[in-house]
Amino acid sequence: MLFLKGKMLNDNWTDKFIDELYELTQTSIPESVILQARRCLLDYLGVTLSGAKMLEKKVVRFFDFFEPVPGNSTVIGFERKANLQNAVLMNGLCAHVAELDDGERVGMMHPGAPVISAVLSLAEQENISGEKLLMGIVVGYEAALRVAGAIQPSTKDRGYHATGTCGTIGAAMGIAAILGFSKTQMKDALSAAATGASGILTVIHGESELKPFNAGQAALSGLLAAFVARAGFKGPADVLGGKRGFFAVMADQVDPSRLEKTLESRFAIENIYVKPYAACRHCHSAIDAVLKIRFEHDVKLEDVEKIKVRTYWWAVGGHEHTKIEGGSSAKMSIPYSVSVAFVTGKAGLNEFLPQWVGNVQVLSLAQKVEVCSDEELTLLVPKNRAAIVEITTHDNRCYTARVDLPKGEPETALTEKELTDKFMVLGRFGGLPAARADQIIQCVFDTTLDAKKLMDLLRV
């Protein structure tokens, strides 16, 4: 049920939400959920290592300006260390830049980059046990994805980036969990996080490279919110509700039922997807469909007259552009994504690097791609994120493929081998020796996961 802004706020949703999150910190989390947290951690480390390589010059320049004297917190993918705040910010940026970090289709956000960036660095600094670190990841994902689910798709329609806004809340709650906050402290941390939450979607357009900043600042803002609460700053009675609360500010329509966990519902972290392609998730069903056509039919590049992509409404705006203005622009573009997939048979990290982003054949094919909204497919969201791709040749042959859920969703999950292979490829790109990559995998899945030991392995 959807509630209109200003008409849903008699109940204190903040108290209800905090009651459930606090209870989660006091109970034993199922082993299957802890294993999922380990998988998310490994995937996060791979994408962050690759992102560190991609942003190497910018990150070094940031530290030259901002922190000439190293601190004690690991900056993943770099030899140097930084103070806690700067490490959290830079790790969050690096975790999102490759567009290969995890996400969730109902909340339309990426929880791993903000949540794990915050809790992992804090676990390193305060020597937090592996058990508490994994619990913090679970709680952080739970908080971020439940809040995001409650305000989507309305908050996206308003122009907010839920990775930035709800990611801040997830990071704060993850930290609150690993530090053993009381229920009152958790509520104050949530209040500070909701107050400091930000992130707008205009950063996905054109030559902008600021989309990863939304993830980095969410990690940092969540960290600061938790420490503000730890210092004793009190929040309002209901930061989520009320005419001026988070819900009212962030969305025109809210579904508070998504804020609640029923006995039958899974943990939020079990609902995430893992990306096989280095593009915005809204591009993935179309990529899967064009690859299906490419490998099942003998269609030559020179034979293609046009490609039509029909998909759900939220995958069109900001993702239909054929003018590619750099790597970030390519990652947001369905025309580029399906074109590079058709030309190369892949859509991984390398296919969105300069050598392909500037490729004449790919860019020429992208000009032949039309993306349009399909009402039937729109009505399927969020259960499905479908795309129908039609390739028409010069001699009037037409090849069609439909994908309702792209590879990597819970229903179409990556195998354990595919997950570790992804980590190995990204780690190698980030400069990680193969032997060290094996050590990291062992460390992540060790029953006595050690954050300090893990972070030492991540210095390149």
Secondary structure, 3 states (H helix, E strand, C coil): CCEECCCCCCCCHHHHHHHHHHHHHCCCCCHHHHHHHHHHHHHHHHHHHHHHHHCHHHHHHHHHHHCCCCCCEECCCCCCEECHHHHHHHHHHHHHHCCCCCEECCCCECCHHHHHHHHHHHHHHCCCEHHHHHHHHHHHHHHHHHHHHHHCCHHHHHCECHHHHHHHHHHHHHHHHHCCCCHHHHHHHHHHHHHHCCCEHHHHCCCCCCHHHHHHHHHHHHHHHHHHHHCCCCCCCCCCCCCCCHHHHHCCEECHHHHCCCCCCCCHHHHCECCCCCCCHHHHHHHHHHHHHHHHCCCCHHHEEEEEEEECHHHCCCCCCCCCCCHHHHHHCHHHHHHHHHHHCCCCCHHHCHHHHCCHHHHHHHCCEEEEECHHHHCCCCCCCCEEEEEEECCCCEEEEEECCCCCCHHHCCCHHHHHHHHHHHHHHCCCCHHHHHHHHHHHHCCCCEHHHHHHHCCC
